[in-house]
Structures are given as C-alpha cells and as structure tokens.
C-alpha cells in the first residue's frame, strides 16, 4: 500500500524523525564541545586560584 504520491505510509514521518535525529546529534556535538571548553576554563581558573592562595599562605 502506497500513498497517492507513491511513498510508503509513514515515510514522511520517518524522514522527519531522521532529520530531527540528525539535528539533535549536531546540537549534542556542539554542546559537548562547548562543555569541554568550559571545563578547561574552569580547571585553569581553579588552578590559578589555588596557586594564588598557596602563594599568599606562604607569604604569611
């Protein structure tokens, strides 16, 4: 059984789901990259803070 346009029933829904899946995977990749970048920034700032605190403690 095919639709009037010759496609299988539900084919449009399947194509929509496939496209949404692709879009969501791209968004996930983008967010994971942003997450990794922010983790690096946080790690760097934490190291700077600890270094500063250690230097201050050694001066006292």
Predicted model as a PDB file, atoms N, CA, C, CB and O in Angstrom, pLDDT in the B-factor column:
MODEL        1                                                                  
ATOM      1  N   UNK A   1       0.837  -1.181   0.000  1.00 52.00           N  
ATOM      2  CA  UNK A   1       0.000   0.000   0.000  1.00 52.00           C  
ATOM      3  C   UNK A   1       0.878   1.239   0.000  1.00 52.00           C  
ATOM      4  CB  UNK A   1      -0.950   0.001   1.208  1.00 52.00           C  
ATOM      5  O   UNK A   1       1.751   1.412   0.851  1.00 52.00           O  
ATOM      6  N   UNK A   2       0.623   2.092  -0.974  1.00 55.00           N  
ATOM      7  CA  UNK A   2       1.371   3.342  -1.067  1.00 55.00           C  
ATOM      8  C   UNK A   2       0.405   4.507  -0.998  1.00 55.00           C  
ATOM      9  CB  UNK A   2       2.205   3.401  -2.369  1.00 55.00           C  
ATOM     10  O   UNK A   2      -0.780   4.381  -1.303  1.00 55.00           O  
ATOM     11  N   UNK A   3       0.946   5.643  -0.587  1.00 63.00           N  
ATOM     12  CA  UNK A   3       0.158   6.872  -0.572  1.00 63.00           C  
ATOM     13  C   UNK A   3      -0.068   7.326  -2.011  1.00 63.00           C  
ATOM     14  CB  UNK A   3       0.866   7.987   0.261  1.00 63.00           C  
ATOM     15  O   UNK A   3       0.487   6.750  -2.947  1.00 63.00           O  
ATOM     16  N   UNK A   4      -0.875   8.348  -2.179  1.00 67.00           N  
ATOM     17  CA  UNK A   4      -1.157   8.858  -3.525  1.00 67.00           C  
ATOM     18  C   UNK A   4       0.099   9.343  -4.235  1.00 67.00           C  
ATOM     19  CB  UNK A   4      -2.166   9.987  -3.454  1.00 67.00           C  
ATOM     20  O   UNK A   4       0.198   9.242  -5.458  1.00 67.00           O  
ATOM     21  N   UNK A   5       1.061   9.870  -3.477  1.00 67.00           N  
ATOM     22  CA  UNK A   5       2.286  10.370  -4.105  1.00 67.00           C  
ATOM     23  C   UNK A   5       3.313   9.263  -4.334  1.00 67.00           C  
ATOM     24  CB  UNK A   5       2.899  11.465  -3.248  1.00 67.00           C  
ATOM     25  O   UNK A   5       4.418   9.540  -4.801  1.00 67.00           O  
ATOM     26  N   UNK A   6       2.974   8.027  -4.017  1.00 65.00           N  
ATOM     27  CA  UNK A   6       3.857   6.906  -4.290  1.00 65.00           C  
ATOM     28  C   UNK A   6       4.750   6.513  -3.126  1.00 65.00           C  
ATOM     29  CB  UNK A   6       4.697   7.223  -5.455  1.00 65.00           C  
ATOM     30  O   UNK A   6       5.478   5.524  -3.211  1.00 65.00           O  
ATOM     31  N   UNK A   7       4.702   7.276  -2.041  1.00 64.00           N  
ATOM     32  CA  UNK A   7       5.542   6.939  -0.884  1.00 64.00           C  
ATOM     33  C   UNK A   7       4.831   5.929  -0.007  1.00 64.00           C  
ATOM     34  CB  UNK A   7       5.893   8.202  -0.067  1.00 64.00           C  
ATOM     35  O   UNK A   7       3.614   5.759  -0.077  1.00 64.00           O  
ATOM     36  N   UNK A   8       5.609   5.273   0.808  1.00 63.00           N  
ATOM     37  CA  UNK A   8       5.037   4.322   1.760  1.00 63.00           C  
ATOM     38  C   UNK A   8       4.348   5.080   2.888  1.00 63.00           C  
ATOM     39  CB  UNK A   8       6.131   3.377   2.325  1.00 63.00           C  
ATOM     40  O   UNK A   8       4.762   6.190   3.224  1.00 63.00           O  
ATOM     41  N   UNK A   9       3.302   4.501   3.480  1.00 67.00           N  
ATOM     42  CA  UNK A   9       2.639   5.148   4.615  1.00 67.00           C  
ATOM     43  C   UNK A   9       3.641   5.405   5.744  1.00 67.00           C  
ATOM     44  CB  UNK A   9       1.466   4.278   5.126  1.00 67.00           C  
ATOM     45  O   UNK A   9       4.428   4.525   6.095  1.00 67.00           O  
ATOM     46  N   UNK A  10       3.607   6.591   6.296  1.00 67.00           N  
ATOM     47  CA  UNK A  10       4.513   6.941   7.391  1.00 67.00           C  
ATOM     48  C   UNK A  10       5.900   7.341   6.943  1.00 67.00           C  
ATOM     49  CB  UNK A  10       4.625   5.802   8.328  1.00 67.00           C  
ATOM     50  O   UNK A  10       6.736   7.661   7.788  1.00 67.00           O  
ATOM     51  N   UNK A  11       6.184   7.338   5.646  1.00 67.00           N  
ATOM     52  CA  UNK A  11       7.525   7.674   5.157  1.00 67.00           C  
ATOM     53  C   UNK A  11       7.891   9.106   5.522  1.00 67.00           C  
ATOM     54  CB  UNK A  11       7.609   7.480   3.637  1.00 67.00           C  
ATOM     55  O   UNK A  11       9.027   9.386   5.903  1.00 67.00           O  
ATOM     56  N   UNK A  12       6.919  10.013   5.402  1.00 73.00           N  
ATOM     57  CA  UNK A  12       7.200  11.409   5.751  1.00 73.00           C  
ATOM     58  C   UNK A  12       7.538  11.522   7.229  1.00 73.00           C  
ATOM     59  CB  UNK A  12       5.997  12.314   5.407  1.00 73.00           C  
ATOM     60  O   UNK A  12       8.442  12.264   7.613  1.00 73.00           O  
ATOM     61  N   UNK A  13       6.800  10.776   8.064  1.00 85.00           N  
ATOM     62  CA  UNK A  13       7.095  10.797   9.484  1.00 85.00           C  
ATOM     63  C   UNK A  13       8.486  10.244   9.762  1.00 85.00           C  
ATOM     64  CB  UNK A  13       6.049  10.004  10.252  1.00 85.00           C  
ATOM     65  O   UNK A  13       9.210  10.782  10.600  1.00 85.00           O  
ATOM     66  N   UNK A  14       8.864   9.188   9.073  1.00 82.00           N  
ATOM     67  CA  UNK A  14      10.190   8.604   9.252  1.00 82.00           C  
ATOM     68  C   UNK A  14      11.265   9.587   8.812  1.00 82.00           C  
ATOM     69  CB  UNK A  14      10.315   7.289   8.464  1.00 82.00           C  
ATOM     70  O   UNK A  14      12.282   9.741   9.487  1.00 82.00           O  
ATOM     71  N   UNK A  15      11.043  10.252   7.685  1.00 86.00           N  
ATOM     72  CA  UNK A  15      12.017  11.244   7.210  1.00 86.00           C  
ATOM     73  C   UNK A  15      12.130  12.396   8.192  1.00 86.00           C  
ATOM     74  CB  UNK A  15      11.621  11.774   5.821  1.00 86.00           C  
ATOM     75  O   UNK A  15      13.227  12.896   8.441  1.00 86.00           O  
ATOM     76  N   UNK A  16      11.008  12.818   8.749  1.00 89.00           N  
ATOM     77  CA  UNK A  16      11.021  13.887   9.745  1.00 89.00           C  
ATOM     78  C   UNK A  16      11.807  13.463  10.978  1.00 89.00           C  
ATOM     79  CB  UNK A  16       9.590  14.276  10.138  1.00 89.00           C  
ATOM     80  O   UNK A  16      12.598  14.239  11.516  1.00 89.00           O  
ATOM     81  N   UNK A  17      11.589  12.240  11.419  1.00 88.00           N  
ATOM     82  CA  UNK A  17      12.312  11.725  12.584  1.00 88.00           C  
ATOM     83  C   UNK A  17      13.805  11.608  12.313  1.00 88.00           C  
ATOM     84  CB  UNK A  17      11.754  10.370  12.993  1.00 88.00           C  
ATOM     85  O   UNK A  17      14.622  11.923  13.178  1.00 88.00           O  
ATOM     86  N   UNK A  18      14.159  11.161  11.130  1.00 92.00           N  
ATOM     87  CA  UNK A  18      15.578  11.047  10.767  1.00 92.00           C  
ATOM     88  C   UNK A  18      16.231  12.424  10.759  1.00 92.00           C  
ATOM     89  CB  UNK A  18      15.739  10.369   9.382  1.00 92.00           C  
ATOM     90  O   UNK A  18      17.346  12.586  11.255  1.00 92.00           O  
ATOM     91  N   UNK A  19      15.548  13.406  10.204  1.00 92.00           N  
ATOM     92  CA  UNK A  19      16.083  14.773  10.170  1.00 92.00           C  
ATOM     93  C   UNK A  19      16.207  15.343  11.585  1.00 92.00           C  
ATOM     94  CB  UNK A  19      15.182  15.686   9.305  1.00 92.00           C  
ATOM     95  O   UNK A  19      17.202  15.988  11.914  1.00 92.00           O  
ATOM     96  N   UNK A  20      15.207  15.107  12.406  1.00 93.00           N  
ATOM     97  CA  UNK A  20      15.256  15.582  13.796  1.00 93.00           C  
ATOM     98  C   UNK A  20      16.395  14.908  14.547  1.00 93.00           C  
ATOM     99  CB  UNK A  20      13.915  15.315  14.513  1.00 93.00           C  
ATOM    100  O   UNK A  20      17.084  15.555  15.336  1.00 93.00           O  
ATOM    101  N   UNK A  21      16.601  13.616  14.309  1.00 95.00           N  
ATOM    102  CA  UNK A  21      17.701  12.893  14.924  1.00 95.00           C  
ATOM    103  C   UNK A  21      19.037  13.514  14.518  1.00 95.00           C  
ATOM    104  CB  UNK A  21      17.654  11.408  14.533  1.00 95.00           C  
ATOM    105  O   UNK A  21      19.908  13.726  15.361  1.00 95.00           O  
ATOM    106  N   UNK A  22      19.197  13.803  13.227  1.00 97.00           N  
ATOM    107  CA  UNK A  22      20.435  14.415  12.735  1.00 97.00           C  
ATOM    108  C   UNK A  22      20.664  15.774  13.390  1.00 97.00           C  
ATOM    109  CB  UNK A  22      20.392  14.565  11.202  1.00 97.00           C  
ATOM    110  O   UNK A  22      21.775  16.090  13.815  1.00 97.00           O  
ATOM    111  N   UNK A  23      19.602  16.572  13.466  1.00 96.00           N  
ATOM    112  CA  UNK A  23      19.702  17.906  14.063  1.00 96.00           C  
ATOM    113  C   UNK A  23      20.078  17.808  15.544  1.00 96.00           C  
ATOM    114  CB  UNK A  23      18.370  18.671  13.900  1.00 96.00           C  
ATOM    115  O   UNK A  23      20.914  18.567  16.036  1.00 96.00           O  
ATOM    116  N   UNK A  24      19.453  16.869  16.239  1.00 96.00           N  
ATOM    117  CA  UNK A  24      19.748  16.699  17.665  1.00 96.00           C  
ATOM    118  C   UNK A  24      21.172  16.205  17.891  1.00 96.00           C  
ATOM    119  CB  UNK A  24      18.758  15.726  18.297  1.00 96.00           C  
ATOM    120  O   UNK A  24      21.826  16.619  18.848  1.00 96.00           O  
ATOM    121  N   UNK A  25      21.656  15.328  17.022  1.00 98.00           N  
ATOM    122  CA  UNK A  25      23.047  14.855  17.152  1.00 98.00           C  
ATOM    123  C   UNK A  25      24.037  16.004  16.938  1.00 98.00           C  
ATOM    124  CB  UNK A  25      23.329  13.716  16.138  1.00 98.00           C  
ATOM    125  O   UNK A  25      25.045  16.098  17.639  1.00 98.00           O  
ATOM    126  N   UNK A  26      23.750  16.866  15.976  1.00 98.00           N  
ATOM    127  CA  UNK A  26      24.612  18.023  15.740  1.00 98.00           C  
ATOM    128  C   UNK A  26      24.601  18.951  16.951  1.00 98.00           C  
ATOM    129  CB  UNK A  26      24.164  18.786  14.478  1.00 98.00           C  
ATOM    130  O   UNK A  26      25.643  19.462  17.362  1.00 98.00           O  
ATOM    131  N   UNK A  27      23.421  19.161  17.515  1.00 98.00           N  
ATOM    132  CA  UNK A  27      23.304  20.012  18.705  1.00 98.00           C  
ATOM    133  C   UNK A  27      24.056  19.383  19.875  1.00 98.00           C  
ATOM    134  CB  UNK A  27      21.816  20.233  19.079  1.00 98.00           C  
ATOM    135  O   UNK A  27      24.733  20.088  20.624  1.00 98.00           O  
ATOM    136  N   UNK A  28      23.946  18.073  20.037  1.00 98.00           N  
ATOM    137  CA  UNK A  28      24.675  17.378  21.094  1.00 98.00           C  
ATOM    138  C   UNK A  28      26.182  17.539  20.908  1.00 98.00           C  
ATOM    139  CB  UNK A  28      24.297  15.890  21.116  1.00 98.00           C  
ATOM    140  O   UNK A  28      26.898  17.817  21.870  1.00 98.00           O  
ATOM    141  N   UNK A  29      26.664  17.367  19.687  1.00 98.00           N  
ATOM    142  CA  UNK A  29      28.092  17.534  19.408  1.00 98.00           C  
ATOM    143  C   UNK A  29      28.548  18.949  19.763  1.00 98.00           C  
ATOM    144  CB  UNK A  29      28.392  17.234  17.925  1.00 98.00           C  
ATOM    145  O   UNK A  29      29.603  19.136  20.369  1.00 98.00           O  
ATOM    146  N   UNK A  30      27.740  19.942  19.379  1.00 98.00           N  
ATOM    147  CA  UNK A  30      28.082  21.338  19.663  1.00 98.00           C  
ATOM    148  C   UNK A  30      28.122  21.581  21.176  1.00 98.00           C  
ATOM    149  CB  UNK A  30      27.064  22.294  18.992  1.00 98.00           C  
ATOM    150  O   UNK A  30      29.044  22.221  21.681  1.00 98.00           O  
ATOM    151  N   UNK A  31      27.129  21.072  21.888  1.00 98.00           N  
ATOM    152  CA  UNK A  31      27.081  21.266  23.335  1.00 98.00           C  
ATOM    153  C   UNK A  31      28.201  20.527  24.057  1.00 98.00           C  
ATOM    154  CB  UNK A  31      25.743  20.810  23.873  1.00 98.00           C  
ATOM    155  O   UNK A  31      28.734  21.025  25.049  1.00 98.00           O  
ATOM    156  N   UNK A  32      28.563  19.342  23.567  1.00 98.00           N  
ATOM    157  CA  UNK A  32      29.675  18.611  24.182  1.00 98.00           C  
ATOM    158  C   UNK A  32      30.989  19.351  23.983  1.00 98.00           C  
ATOM    159  CB  UNK A  32      29.778  17.196  23.600  1.00 98.00           C  
ATOM    160  O   UNK A  32      31.828  19.379  24.884  1.00 98.00           O  
ATOM    161  N   UNK A  33      31.174  19.951  22.810  1.00 98.00           N  
ATOM    162  CA  UNK A  33      32.390  20.727  22.557  1.00 98.00           C  
ATOM    163  C   UNK A  33      32.431  21.956  23.456  1.00 98.00           C  
ATOM    164  CB  UNK A  33      32.471  21.145  21.076  1.00 98.00           C  
ATOM    165  O   UNK A  33      33.476  22.294  24.011  1.00 98.00           O  
ATOM    166  N   UNK A  34      31.291  22.621  23.594  1.00 98.00           N  
ATOM    167  CA  UNK A  34      31.219  23.798  24.470  1.00 98.00           C  
ATOM    168  C   UNK A  34      31.470  23.396  25.918  1.00 98.00           C  
ATOM    169  CB  UNK A  34      29.843  24.495  24.340  1.00 98.00           C  
ATOM    170  O   UNK A  34      32.154  24.110  26.652  1.00 98.00           O  
ATOM    171  N   UNK A  35      30.922  22.262  26.330  1.00 98.00           N  
ATOM    172  CA  UNK A  35      31.116  21.751  27.677  1.00 98.00           C  
ATOM    173  C   UNK A  35      32.607  21.507  27.944  1.00 98.00           C  
ATOM    174  CB  UNK A  35      30.309  20.452  27.882  1.00 98.00           C  
ATOM    175  O   UNK A  35      33.132  21.903  28.984  1.00 98.00           O  
ATOM    176  N   UNK A  36      33.272  20.857  27.001  1.00 98.00           N  
ATOM    177  CA  UNK A  36      34.704  20.567  27.159  1.00 98.00           C  
ATOM    178  C   UNK A  36      35.506  21.869  27.273  1.00 98.00           C  
ATOM    179  CB  UNK A  36      35.223  19.720  25.966  1.00 98.00           C  
ATOM    180  O   UNK A  36      36.429  21.966  28.082  1.00 98.00           O  
ATOM    181  N   UNK A  37      35.149  22.859  26.464  1.00 98.00           N  
ATOM    182  CA  UNK A  37      35.846  24.144  26.503  1.00 98.00           C  
ATOM    183  C   UNK A  37      35.654  24.798  27.871  1.00 98.00           C  
ATOM    184  CB  UNK A  37      35.337  25.080  25.376  1.00 98.00           C  
ATOM    185  O   UNK A  37      36.613  25.286  28.468  1.00 98.00           O  
ATOM    186  N   UNK A  38      34.421  24.809  28.363  1.00 98.00           N  
ATOM    187  CA  UNK A  38      34.144  25.433  29.653  1.00 98.00           C  
ATOM    188  C   UNK A  38      34.814  24.690  30.803  1.00 98.00           C  
ATOM    189  CB  UNK A  38      32.647  25.500  29.889  1.00 98.00           C  
ATOM    190  O   UNK A  38      35.267  25.311  31.765  1.00 98.00           O  
ATOM    191  N   UNK A  39      34.878  23.369  30.708  1.00 98.00           N  
ATOM    192  CA  UNK A  39      35.582  22.603  31.745  1.00 98.00           C  
ATOM    193  C   UNK A  39      37.061  22.998  31.787  1.00 98.00           C  
ATOM    194  CB  UNK A  39      35.440  21.077  31.488  1.00 98.00           C  
ATOM    195  O   UNK A  39      37.653  23.102  32.861  1.00 98.00           O  
ATOM    196  N   UNK A  40      37.642  23.215  30.616  1.00 97.00           N  
ATOM    197  CA  UNK A  40      39.033  23.652  30.558  1.00 97.00           C  
ATOM    198  C   UNK A  40      39.229  25.010  31.193  1.00 97.00           C  
ATOM    199  CB  UNK A  40      39.509  23.687  29.131  1.00 97.00           C  
ATOM    200  O   UNK A  40      40.202  25.227  31.916  1.00 97.00           O  
ATOM    201  N   UNK A  41      38.312  25.926  30.930  1.00 97.00           N  
ATOM    202  CA  UNK A  41      38.381  27.266  31.526  1.00 97.00           C  
ATOM    203  C   UNK A  41      38.256  27.166  33.039  1.00 97.00           C  
ATOM    204  CB  UNK A  41      37.270  28.185  30.952  1.00 97.00           C  
ATOM    205  O   UNK A  41      39.021  27.794  33.771  1.00 97.00           O  
ATOM    206  N   UNK A  42      37.302  26.384  33.506  1.00 97.00           N  
ATOM    207  CA  UNK A  42      37.103  26.227  34.947  1.00 97.00           C  
ATOM    208  C   UNK A  42      38.344  25.617  35.598  1.00 97.00           C  
ATOM    209  CB  UNK A  42      35.866  25.350  35.229  1.00 97.00           C  
ATOM    210  O   UNK A  42      38.788  26.072  36.652  1.00 97.00           O  
ATOM    211  N   UNK A  43      38.899  24.585  34.963  1.00 97.00           N  
ATOM    212  CA  UNK A  43      40.095  23.929  35.503  1.00 97.00           C  
ATOM    213  C   UNK A  43      41.251  24.932  35.604  1.00 97.00           C  
ATOM    214  CB  UNK A  43      40.505  22.721  34.614  1.00 97.00           C  
ATOM    215  O   UNK A  43      41.957  24.981  36.612  1.00 97.00           O  
ATOM    216  N   UNK A  44      41.429  25.719  34.561  1.00 97.00           N  
ATOM    217  CA  UNK A  44      42.508  26.702  34.543  1.00 97.00           C  
ATOM    218  C   UNK A  44      42.334  27.747  35.648  1.00 97.00           C  
ATOM    219  CB  UNK A  44      42.571  27.390  33.178  1.00 97.00           C  
ATOM    220  O   UNK A  44      43.280  28.091  36.357  1.00 97.00           O  
ATOM    221  N   UNK A  45      41.109  28.236  35.774  1.00 97.00           N  
ATOM    222  CA  UNK A  45      40.851  29.248  36.812  1.00 97.00           C  
ATOM    223  C   UNK A  45      41.005  28.674  38.211  1.00 97.00           C  
ATOM    224  CB  UNK A  45      39.450  29.830  36.651  1.00 97.00           C  
ATOM    225  O   UNK A  45      41.498  29.351  39.113  1.00 97.00           O  
ATOM    226  N   UNK A  46      40.587  27.439  38.390  1.00 97.00           N  
ATOM    227  CA  UNK A  46      40.747  26.795  39.696  1.00 97.00           C  
ATOM    228  C   UNK A  46      42.230  26.648  40.033  1.00 97.00           C  
ATOM    229  CB  UNK A  46      40.051  25.412  39.713  1.00 97.00           C  
ATOM    230  O   UNK A  46      42.627  26.867  41.178  1.00 97.00           O  
ATOM    231  N   UNK A  47      43.048  26.282  39.055  1.00 96.00           N  
ATOM    232  CA  UNK A  47      44.489  26.147  39.284  1.00 96.00           C  
ATOM    233  C   UNK A  47      45.103  27.506  39.625  1.00 96.00           C  
ATOM    234  CB  UNK A  47      45.185  25.540  38.040  1.00 96.00           C  
ATOM    235  O   UNK A  47      45.955  27.602  40.508  1.00 96.00           O  
ATOM    236  N   UNK A  48      44.668  28.553  38.923  1.00 96.00           N  
ATOM    237  CA  UNK A  48      45.170  29.894  39.219  1.00 96.00           C  
ATOM    238  C   UNK A  48      44.808  30.310  40.642  1.00 96.00           C  
ATOM    239  CB  UNK A  48      44.611  30.909  38.214  1.00 96.00           C  
ATOM    240  O   UNK A  48      45.633  30.874  41.362  1.00 96.00           O  
ATOM    241  N   UNK A  49      43.568  30.028  41.040  1.00 96.00           N  
ATOM    242  CA  UNK A  49      43.109  30.383  42.377  1.00 96.00           C  
ATOM    243  C   UNK A  49      43.898  29.637  43.442  1.00 96.00           C  
ATOM    244  CB  UNK A  49      41.620  30.089  42.525  1.00 96.00           C  
ATOM    245  O   UNK A  49      44.324  30.228  44.435  1.00 96.00           O  
ATOM    246  N   UNK A  50      44.092  28.345  43.237  1.00 96.00           N  
ATOM    247  CA  UNK A  50      44.847  27.560  44.213  1.00 96.00           C  
ATOM    248  C   UNK A  50      46.297  28.043  44.287  1.00 96.00           C  
ATOM    249  CB  UNK A  50      44.800  26.061  43.852  1.00 96.00           C  
ATOM    250  O   UNK A  50      46.878  28.110  45.370  1.00 96.00           O  
ATOM    251  N   UNK A  51      46.869  28.373  43.148  1.00 96.00           N  
ATOM    252  CA  UNK A  51      48.243  28.869  43.126  1.00 96.00           C  
ATOM    253  C   UNK A  51      48.350  30.183  43.893  1.00 96.00           C  
ATOM    254  CB  UNK A  51      48.728  29.055  41.677  1.00 96.00           C  
ATOM    255  O   UNK A  51      49.278  30.380  44.678  1.00 96.00           O  
ATOM    256  N   UNK A  52      47.402  31.072  43.661  1.00 95.00           N  
ATOM    257  CA  UNK A  52      47.395  32.365  44.353  1.00 95.00           C  
ATOM    258  C   UNK A  52      47.232  32.164  45.855  1.00 95.00           C  
ATOM    259  CB  UNK A  52      46.265  33.268  43.812  1.00 95.00           C  
ATOM    260  O   UNK A  52      47.928  32.797  46.648  1.00 95.00           O  
ATOM    261  N   UNK A  53      46.318  31.287  46.243  1.00 94.00           N  
ATOM    262  CA  UNK A  53      46.096  31.025  47.676  1.00 94.00           C  
ATOM    263  C   UNK A  53      47.341  30.430  48.319  1.00 94.00           C  
ATOM    264  CB  UNK A  53      44.898  30.075  47.876  1.00 94.00           C  
ATOM    265  O   UNK A  53      47.686  30.779  49.448  1.00 94.00           O  
ATOM    266  N   UNK A  54      48.016  29.534  47.606  1.00 93.00           N  
ATOM    267  CA  UNK A  54      49.230  28.924  48.147  1.00 93.00           C  
ATOM    268  C   UNK A  54      50.321  29.981  48.324  1.00 93.00           C  
ATOM    269  CB  UNK A  54      49.726  27.788  47.222  1.00 93.00           C  
ATOM    270  O   UNK A  54      50.997  30.013  49.352  1.00 93.00           O  
ATOM    271  N   UNK A  55      50.490  30.842  47.322  1.00 92.00           N  
ATOM    272  CA  UNK A  55      51.489  31.896  47.415  1.00 92.00           C  
ATOM    273  C   UNK A  55      51.179  32.828  48.586  1.00 92.00           C  
ATOM    274  CB  UNK A  55      51.555  32.690  46.102  1.00 92.00           C  
ATOM    275  O   UNK A  55      52.074  33.214  49.338  1.00 92.00           O  
ATOM    276  N   UNK A  56      49.901  33.186  48.731  1.00 92.00           N  
ATOM    277  CA  UNK A  56      49.503  34.069  49.841  1.00 92.00           C  
ATOM    278  C   UNK A  56      49.774  33.403  51.188  1.00 92.00           C  
ATOM    279  CB  UNK A  56      48.006  34.443  49.729  1.00 92.00           C  
ATOM    280  O   UNK A  56      50.235  34.055  52.125  1.00 92.00           O  
ATOM    281  N   UNK A  57      49.493  32.125  51.280  1.00 91.00           N  
ATOM    282  CA  UNK A  57      49.702  31.395  52.539  1.00 91.00           C  
ATOM    283  C   UNK A  57      51.190  31.293  52.858  1.00 91.00           C  
ATOM    284  CB  UNK A  57      49.078  29.982  52.462  1.00 91.00           C  
ATOM    285  O   UNK A  57      51.577  31.358  54.024  1.00 91.00           O  
ATOM    286  N   UNK A  58      52.018  31.136  51.843  1.00 91.00           N  
ATOM    287  CA  UNK A  58      53.453  31.024  52.094  1.00 91.00           C  
ATOM    288  C   UNK A  58      54.051  32.367  52.493  1.00 91.00           C  
ATOM    289  CB  UNK A  58      54.167  30.481  50.859  1.00 91.00           C  
ATOM    290  O   UNK A  58      55.066  32.400  53.188  1.00 91.00           O  
ATOM    291  N   UNK A  59      53.456  33.460  52.076  1.00 89.00           N  
ATOM    292  CA  UNK A  59      53.957  34.793  52.453  1.00 89.00           C  
ATOM    293  C   UNK A  59      53.701  35.108  53.916  1.00 89.00           C  
ATOM    294  CB  UNK A  59      53.314  35.863  51.586  1.00 89.00           C  
ATOM    295  O   UNK A  59      54.437  35.874  54.537  1.00 89.00           O  
ATOM    296  N   UNK A  60      52.646  34.507  54.461  1.00 81.00           N  
ATOM    297  CA  UNK A  60      52.281  34.814  55.865  1.00 81.00           C  
ATOM    298  C   UNK A  60      53.180  34.138  56.868  1.00 81.00           C  
ATOM    299  CB  UNK A  60      50.855  34.404  56.138  1.00 81.00           C  
ATOM    300  O   UNK A  60      52.994  34.303  58.074  1.00 81.00           O  
TER     301      UNK A  60                                                      
ENDMDL                                                                          
END                                                                             
